[in-house]
Amino acid sequence: MFRGNYAGRMGTHDRVGTFIEQWRRERPDLDPSPMAVIGRMRRISDDFTSELIRNYRRFGLGEGEFDVLCALRRAGSPFALSPGDLAEHTMVTAGATSKRVDRLEAAGLVIRSQREDDTRGRIVELTPEGRALIDEAYPAHLQTERQLLSSLSDDERSQLERLLRKLVRD
């Protein structure tokens, strides 16, 4: 179960706030205020990632395998992508993608095959078992994400999304 309680940690009563106070005391010549955002984002990211990984494991998946299955499912019928497209859609290197696909292929969740339009090219495709698994795992993933954000109102979530979008470097 999720351990964090971000609703009640708005002031300086969390660890990051303590660190900021200590830096202000020890180095009053420096402004540690960026830590208030970056430090909390890192802690939240770590906590949230742990919870998401715990959910993936319920389905026998790691974070990387879940990402690959999601990318293939989002691709639409025939639920297939080239290895290069798959790497782009999961935002990791081709080598990391290949290892993930190897594990999913061994589990019978994807297959690699020759492209019909290019005999040199390969595609990775969801098997029916892979599609059934991601169709079960993805709704559970969304529920976990909802729980992680449950301390925020809909308006606060929208505001946070807008602010975070300004910081994303795509």
Summary of the structure (lengths in Angstrom):
residues: 170
radius of gyration: 20.5
end to end distance: 31.9
largest distance: 66.7
contacts: 435
relative contact order: 0.11
helix: 62%
strand: 7%
